[in-house]
């Protein structure tokens, strides 16, 4: 199975109407290397990931949000998001969840 981050990269490349060759050229890697990344045959180095994001004009947040469209949210995602809230907002969130679950 292909990693969800790679799925996002493939989807965004296609939306940008870039071929694999164009993507590899602009990102500064060989076509063979890029094809291996897309097929899930090779793990990306962080430098390759950054080059791909620059090529597609994406941020880490763009990728993370796109991944969430591919994968369902988990309890851990909710907990992580709740940590960003103030204590007052956390209390409101808990009350909301309790009311919705009744």
MMTF fields as JSON, N, C-alpha, C and O atoms, coordinates in Angstrom:
{
  "mmtfVersion": "1.0.0",
  "mmtfProducer": "UNKNOWN",
  "numBonds": 407,
  "numAtoms": 408,
  "numGroups": 102,
  "numChains": 1,
  "numModels": 1,
  "chainsPerModel": [1],
  "groupsPerChain": [102],
  "chainIdList": ["A"],
  "bondAtomList": [4, 2, 8, 6, 12, 10, 16, 14, 20, 18, 24, 22, 28, 26, 32, 30, 36, 34, 40, 38, 44, 42, 48, 46, 52, 50, 56, 54, 60, 58, 64, 62, 68, 66, 72, 70, 76, 74, 80, 78, 84, 82, 88, 86, 92, 90, 96, 94, 100, 98, 104, 102, 108, 106, 112, 110, 116, 114, 120, 118, 124, 122, 128, 126, 132, 130, 136, 134, 140, 138, 144, 142, 148, 146, 152, 150, 156, 154, 160, 158, 164, 162, 168, 166, 172, 170, 176, 174, 180, 178, 184, 182, 188, 186, 192, 190, 196, 194, 200, 198, 204, 202, 208, 206, 212, 210, 216, 214, 220, 218, 224, 222, 228, 226, 232, 230, 236, 234, 240, 238, 244, 242, 248, 246, 252, 250, 256, 254, 260, 258, 264, 262, 268, 266, 272, 270, 276, 274, 280, 278, 284, 282, 288, 286, 292, 290, 296, 294, 300, 298, 304, 302, 308, 306, 312, 310, 316, 314, 320, 318, 324, 322, 328, 326, 332, 330, 336, 334, 340, 338, 344, 342, 348, 346, 352, 350, 356, 354, 360, 358, 364, 362, 368, 366, 372, 370, 376, 374, 380, 378, 384, 382, 388, 386, 392, 390, 396, 394, 400, 398, 404, 402],
  "bondOrderList": [1, 1, 1, 1, 1, 1, 1, 1, 1, 1, 1, 1, 1, 1, 1, 1, 1, 1, 1, 1, 1, 1, 1, 1, 1, 1, 1, 1, 1, 1, 1, 1, 1, 1, 1, 1, 1, 1, 1, 1, 1, 1, 1, 1, 1, 1, 1, 1, 1, 1, 1, 1, 1, 1, 1, 1, 1, 1, 1, 1, 1, 1, 1, 1, 1, 1, 1, 1, 1, 1, 1, 1, 1, 1, 1, 1, 1, 1, 1, 1, 1, 1, 1, 1, 1, 1, 1, 1, 1, 1, 1, 1, 1, 1, 1, 1, 1, 1, 1, 1, 1],
  "groupList": [{"groupName": "UNK", "atomNameList": ["N", "CA", "C", "O"], "elementList": ["N", "C", "C", "O"], "formalChargeList": [0, 0, 0, 0], "bondAtomList": [1, 0, 2, 1, 3, 2], "bondOrderList": [1, 1, 2], "singleLetterCode": "X", "chemCompType": "L-PEPTIDE LINKING"}],
  "groupTypeList": [0, 0, 0, 0, 0, 0, 0, 0, 0, 0, 0, 0, 0, 0, 0, 0, 0, 0, 0, 0, 0, 0, 0, 0, 0, 0, 0, 0, 0, 0, 0, 0, 0, 0, 0, 0, 0, 0, 0, 0, 0, 0, 0, 0, 0, 0, 0, 0, 0, 0, 0, 0, 0, 0, 0, 0, 0, 0, 0, 0, 0, 0, 0, 0, 0, 0, 0, 0, 0, 0, 0, 0, 0, 0, 0, 0, 0, 0, 0, 0, 0, 0, 0, 0, 0, 0, 0, 0, 0, 0, 0, 0, 0, 0, 0, 0, 0, 0, 0, 0, 0, 0],
  "groupIdList": [1, 2, 3, 4, 5, 6, 7, 8, 9, 10, 11, 12, 13, 14, 15, 16, 17, 18, 19, 20, 21, 22, 23, 24, 25, 26, 27, 28, 29, 30, 31, 32, 33, 34, 35, 36, 37, 38, 39, 40, 41, 42, 43, 44, 45, 46, 47, 48, 49, 50, 51, 52, 53, 54, 55, 56, 57, 58, 59, 60, 61, 62, 63, 64, 65, 66, 67, 68, 69, 70, 71, 72, 73, 74, 75, 76, 77, 78, 79, 80, 81, 82, 83, 84, 85, 86, 87, 88, 89, 90, 91, 92, 93, 94, 95, 96, 97, 98, 99, 100, 101, 102],
  "secStructList": [7, 7, 7, 2, 2, 2, 2, 2, 2, 2, 2, 2, 2, 2, 2, 6, 6, 7, 7, 2, 2, 2, 2, 2, 2, 2, 2, 6, 1, 7, 2, 2, 2, 2, 2, 2, 2, 2, 2, 6, 1, 1, 7, 7, 7, 2, 2, 2, 2, 2, 2, 2, 2, 2, 2, 2, 6, 7, 7, 2, 2, 2, 2, 2, 2, 2, 2, 2, 2, 2, 1, 7, 7, 7, 2, 2, 2, 2, 2, 2, 2, 2, 2, 6, 1, 7, 2, 2, 2, 2, 2, 2, 2, 2, 2, 2, 2, 2, 2, 2, 6, 7],
  "xCoordList": [0.832, 0.0, 0.88, 1.89, 0.486, 1.275, 0.971, -0.182, 2.005, 1.89, 0.942, 0.97, 0.106, -0.829, -0.15, -0.714, 1.043, 1.762, 2.109, 1.998, 2.524, 2.841, 1.563, 1.595, 0.456, -0.817, -1.159, -1.627, -0.92, -1.16, -0.245, -0.689, 1.016, 1.971, 1.533, 1.566, 1.13, 0.679, -0.537, -0.604, -1.486, -2.707, -2.401, -2.926, -1.562, -1.214, -0.389, -0.532, 0.47, 1.238, 0.29, 0.434, -0.683, -1.648, -2.492, -2.778, -2.893, -3.651, -2.837, -3.383, -1.538, -0.637, -0.308, 0.389, -0.818, -0.59, 0.896, 1.353, 1.632, 3.045, 3.221, 2.589, 4.073, 4.424, 5.425, 5.964, 5.665, 6.681, 8.052, 8.839, 8.33, 9.615, 9.768, 10.82, 8.727, 8.792, 8.98, 9.773, 8.247, 8.339, 9.76, 10.332, 10.312, 11.675, 12.672, 13.547, 12.551, 13.482, 13.435, 14.473, 12.223, 12.085, 12.53, 13.128, 12.24, 12.614, 14.09, 14.597, 14.779, 16.214, 16.583, 17.554, 15.8, 16.127, 15.932, 15.327, 16.435, 16.272, 14.83, 14.12, 14.415, 13.077, 12.926, 11.886, 13.942, 13.887, 13.646, 12.841, 14.347, 14.165, 12.749, 12.107, 12.258, 10.908, 9.865, 8.906, 10.05, 9.109, 9.093, 8.033, 10.254, 10.324, 9.574, 8.914, 9.676, 8.944, 7.443, 6.708, 6.985, 5.553, 5.013, 3.873, 5.817, 5.362, 5.496, 5.067, 6.093, 6.266, 7.408, 7.478, 8.301, 9.435, 10.634, 11.574, 10.587, 11.711, 11.159, 10.258, 11.708, 11.32, 11.971, 13.105, 11.236, 11.772, 12.725, 12.495, 13.789, 14.647, 13.938, 13.118, 14.249, 13.635, 13.948, 13.091, 15.143, 15.508, 14.665, 14.297, 14.365, 13.509, 12.083, 11.444, 11.598, 10.257, 10.159, 9.195, 11.155, 11.157, 11.205, 10.513, 12.01, 12.089, 10.756, 10.335, 10.109, 8.805, 7.777, 6.996, 7.776, 6.833, 7.082, 6.136, 8.352, 8.665, 8.187, 7.634, 8.398, 7.984, 6.475, 6.001, 5.734, 4.273, 3.712, 2.497, 4.595, 4.189, 3.25, 2.198, 3.651, 2.855, 3.595, 4.817, 2.831, 3.406, 3.154, 2.391, 3.798, 3.533, 2.063, 1.46, 1.498, 0.096, -0.816, -1.788, -0.509, -1.297, -1.309, -2.358, -0.147, -0.033, -0.82, -1.563, -0.654, -1.353, -2.866, -3.573, -3.358, -4.802, -5.288, -6.363, -4.501, -4.871, -4.857, -5.718, -3.903, -3.837, -5.102, -5.628, -5.592, -6.793, -8.01, -8.98, -7.977, -9.059, -8.975, -9.98, -7.78, -7.57, -7.847, -8.465, -7.392, -7.531, -8.577, -8.666, -9.366, -10.323, -9.592, -8.484, -10.233, -9.66, -9.668, -10.582, -8.667, -8.566, -8.754, -8.744, -8.921, -9.001, -7.742, -7.806, -6.603, -5.335, -5.315, -4.753, -5.921, -6.0, -6.805, -6.414, -7.927, -8.774, -8.034, -8.095, -7.342, -6.584, -5.495, -5.298, -4.794, -3.724, -4.286, -3.692, -5.418, -6.036, -6.515, -6.373, -7.077, -7.584, -6.462, -6.694, -5.255, -4.124, -3.814, -3.231, -4.202, -3.937, -4.905, -4.656, -5.999, -7.034, -6.683, -5.918, -7.263, -7.116, -7.883, -8.739, -7.584, -8.339, -9.856, -10.648, -10.239, -11.665, -12.283, -13.375, -11.581, -12.078, -12.109, -13.01, -11.136, -11.135, -12.366, -13.004, -12.701, -13.881, -15.147, -16.034, -15.238, -16.398, -16.485, -17.57, -15.343, -15.313, -15.811, -16.595, -15.359, -15.795, -17.307, -17.997, -17.823, -19.271, -20.034, -21.072, -19.514, -20.153, -20.209, -21.254, -19.089, -19.034, -19.998, -20.686, -20.042, -20.948, -22.407, -23.212, -22.745, -24.121, -24.474, -25.589, -23.54, -23.788, -23.946, -24.732, -23.213, -23.231, -24.434, -24.611, -25.257, -26.439, -27.508, -28.565],
  "yCoordList": [-1.182, 0.0, 1.251, 1.316, 2.224, 3.449, 4.365, 4.518, 4.961, 5.876, 7.025, 7.534, 7.436, 8.541, 9.839, 10.586, 10.117, 11.328, 11.232, 12.218, 10.063, 9.859, 9.977, 10.523, 9.476, 9.615, 11.094, 11.489, 11.901, 13.343, 13.947, 14.746, 13.571, 14.105, 13.753, 14.604, 12.518, 12.089, 12.908, 13.402, 13.043, 13.789, 15.244, 15.791, 15.858, 17.268, 17.444, 18.446, 16.476, 16.557, 16.535, 17.32, 15.631, 15.53, 16.793, 17.255, 17.356, 18.613, 19.747, 20.64, 19.694, 20.711, 20.434, 21.212, 19.311, 18.901, 18.752, 19.109, 18.215, 17.932, 16.449, 15.613, 16.126, 14.732, 14.315, 15.158, 13.026, 12.558, 13.11, 13.484, 13.157, 13.691, 15.155, 15.559, 15.954, 17.372, 17.528, 18.349, 16.737, 16.788, 16.474, 17.193, 15.399, 14.994, 16.081, 16.418, 16.631, 17.67, 18.896, 19.389, 19.387, 20.595, 20.336, 21.206, 19.147, 18.807, 18.438, 18.3, 18.28, 18.012, 16.578, 16.315, 15.642, 14.227, 13.496, 14.025, 12.299, 11.527, 11.042, 10.907, 10.785, 10.247, 8.917, 8.655, 8.083, 6.765, 6.883, 6.145, 7.809, 8.029, 8.483, 7.98, 9.439, 9.941, 8.844, 8.729, 8.049, 6.951, 5.959, 5.464, 5.673, 4.747, 5.305, 4.561, 6.61, 7.248, 7.107, 6.711, 7.427, 7.343, 5.917, 5.711, 4.951, 3.559, 2.96, 1.832, 3.718, 3.225, 2.233, 1.484, 2.227, 1.3, 1.865, 1.142, 3.167, 3.821, 4.874, 5.637, 4.9, 5.943, 7.254, 7.28, 8.34, 9.663, 10.121, 9.9, 10.756, 11.473, 12.789, 13.253, 13.377, 14.653, 15.719, 16.545, 15.71, 16.699, 16.512, 17.49, 15.272, 15.012, 15.483, 16.08, 15.209, 15.656, 17.177, 17.703, 17.877, 19.347, 19.85, 20.808, 19.216, 19.612, 19.402, 20.228, 18.301, 18.008, 19.045, 19.538, 19.377, 20.392, 21.738, 22.425, 22.123, 23.391, 23.366, 24.348, 22.247, 22.112, 22.28, 22.909, 21.712, 21.775, 22.995, 23.192, 23.814, 25.011, 24.643, 25.256, 23.635, 23.141, 23.354, 23.503, 23.366, 23.402, 22.053, 21.228, 21.849, 20.642, 20.587, 19.515, 21.745, 21.79, 21.365, 20.642, 21.808, 21.374, 19.85, 19.237, 19.259, 17.803, 17.139, 16.185, 17.649, 17.061, 17.129, 16.163, 18.257, 18.392, 17.47, 16.88, 17.346, 16.427, 14.979, 14.192, 14.623, 13.258, 12.953, 11.842, 13.925, 13.691, 13.449, 12.832, 13.916, 13.614, 12.165, 11.579, 11.588, 10.204, 9.255, 8.206, 9.62, 8.765, 9.359, 10.58, 8.515, 9.044, 9.594, 9.165, 10.55, 11.087, 10.016, 9.193, 10.028, 9.057, 9.785, 11.015, 9.029, 9.617, 10.419, 11.471, 9.914, 10.612, 11.973, 12.931, 12.064, 13.348, 14.354, 15.513, 13.894, 14.768, 15.238, 16.415, 14.323, 14.681, 15.694, 16.67, 15.47, 16.387, 17.773, 18.781, 17.828, 19.117, 19.817, 21.033, 19.059, 19.642, 20.258, 21.222, 19.716, 20.265, 21.704, 22.46, 22.076, 23.425, 24.453, 25.657, 23.982, 24.87, 25.362, 24.731, 26.501, 27.003, 26.073, 25.31, 26.13, 25.29, 25.535, 24.601, 26.779, 27.093, 26.439, 25.875, 26.518, 25.909, 24.395, 23.75, 23.82, 22.368, 21.95, 20.945, 22.728, 22.418, 22.51, 21.666, 23.514, 23.652, 22.466, 21.949, 22.047, 20.911, 19.639, 18.884, 19.407, 18.223, 18.276, 17.274, 19.435, 19.567, 19.321, 18.659, 19.855, 19.65, 18.166, 17.657, 17.487, 16.05, 15.268, 14.36, 15.621, 14.929, 15.141, 14.212, 16.341, 16.626, 15.929, 15.434, 15.894, 15.255, 13.747, 13.122, 13.172, 11.714, 11.2, 9.989, 12.096, 11.673, 11.095, 10.69],
  "zCoordList": [0.0, 0.0, 0.0, 0.701, -0.784, -0.897, 0.284, 0.685, 0.827, 1.957, 1.614, 0.493, 2.568, 2.304, 1.868, 1.068, 2.375, 1.946, 0.47, -0.259, 0.028, -1.39, -2.225, -3.328, -1.714, -2.424, -2.628, -3.695, -1.599, -1.715, -2.777, -3.602, -2.758, -3.736, -5.159, -6.048, -5.37, -6.699, -7.12, -8.245, -6.218, -6.516, -6.846, -7.815, -6.047, -6.279, -7.554, -8.255, -7.853, -9.11, -10.289, -11.226, -10.243, -11.336, -11.447, -12.552, -10.304, -10.33, -10.948, -11.596, -10.739, -11.312, -12.768, -13.419, -13.274, -14.673, -14.997, -16.082, -14.028, -14.239, -14.513, -13.867, -15.465, -15.693, -14.618, -13.901, -14.511, -13.569, -13.946, -13.077, -15.231, -15.688, -15.304, -14.809, -15.529, -15.163, -13.653, -13.193, -12.907, -11.456, -10.991, -10.172, -11.525, -11.161, -11.531, -10.733, -12.727, -13.173, -12.266, -11.824, -11.989, -11.179, -9.739, -9.107, -9.226, -7.847, -7.714, -6.602, -8.844, -8.795, -8.489, -7.78, -9.028, -8.839, -10.149, -11.081, -10.219, -11.449, -11.568, -10.571, -12.798, -13.036, -12.318, -11.715, -12.373, -11.739, -10.23, -9.661, -9.598, -8.157, -7.865, -6.943, -8.654, -8.417, -8.642, -7.878, -9.68, -9.943, -8.782, -8.402, -8.225, -7.078, -5.874, -5.148, -5.664, -4.562, -4.797, -3.892, -6.005, -6.299, -6.203, -5.788, -6.578, -6.517, -5.12, -4.879, -4.204, -2.843, -2.712, -1.738, -3.689, -3.669, -2.927, -2.597, -2.668, -1.999, -1.046, -1.394, 0.148, 1.093, 0.683, 0.205, 0.876, 0.568, 1.645, 2.834, 1.222, 2.158, 2.459, 1.667, 3.586, 3.947, 2.895, 2.582, 2.357, 1.341, 0.072, -0.578, -0.275, -1.437, -1.17, -2.036, 0.026, 0.419, 0.312, -0.243, 0.843, 0.79, -0.658, -1.003, -1.495, -2.907, -3.617, -4.427, -3.308, -3.916, -3.468, -4.282, -2.174, -1.692, -2.349, -2.735, -2.482, -3.157, -4.601, -5.096, -5.27, -6.663, -6.815, -7.761, -5.876, -5.936, -5.217, -5.174, -4.653, -3.916, -2.764, -2.581, -1.998, -0.878, 0.435, 0.464, 1.511, 2.853, 3.524, 3.022, 4.65, 5.433, 5.841, 5.875, 6.148, 6.551, 5.401, 5.618, 4.182, 3.019, 2.929, 2.73, 3.075, 2.98, 4.106, 3.875, 5.323, 6.472, 6.285, 6.572, 5.811, 5.601, 4.49, 4.594, 3.433, 2.356, 2.837, 2.445, 3.671, 4.204, 4.991, 4.917, 5.739, 6.538, 5.645, 6.086, 4.416, 3.48, 3.019, 2.616, 3.079, 2.658, 3.818, 3.633, 5.005, 6.178, 7.112, 7.242, 7.762, 8.738, 9.966, 10.29, 10.638, 11.867, 12.945, 13.007, 13.775, 14.865, 16.198, 16.248, 17.255, 18.597, 18.908, 19.544, 18.456, 18.706, 18.007, 18.538, 16.826, 16.125, 16.95, 17.09, 17.491, 18.297, 19.545, 19.902, 20.203, 21.402, 21.049, 21.773, 19.95, 19.537, 19.234, 19.619, 18.552, 18.238, 19.508, 19.637, 20.438, 21.686, 22.516, 23.245, 22.415, 23.17, 22.767, 23.544, 21.563, 21.076, 21.657, 21.583, 22.23, 22.754, 24.153, 24.883, 24.502, 25.871, 26.812, 26.364, 28.1, 29.048, 28.979, 29.105, 28.78, 28.689, 27.448, 27.515, 26.327, 25.095, 25.214, 24.678, 25.911, 26.131, 26.92, 26.603, 27.955, 28.763, 27.915, 28.039, 27.064, 26.173, 25.216, 24.948, 24.708, 23.785, 24.475, 23.901, 25.694, 26.439, 26.666, 26.478, 27.068, 27.281, 25.976, 25.97, 24.884, 23.585, 23.224, 22.819, 23.372, 23.049, 23.94, 23.474, 25.207, 26.127, 25.721, 25.793, 25.301, 24.878, 23.565, 23.4, 22.65, 21.352, 21.515, 20.802, 22.437, 22.591, 23.381, 23.511, 23.907, 24.69, 23.795, 24.278]
}
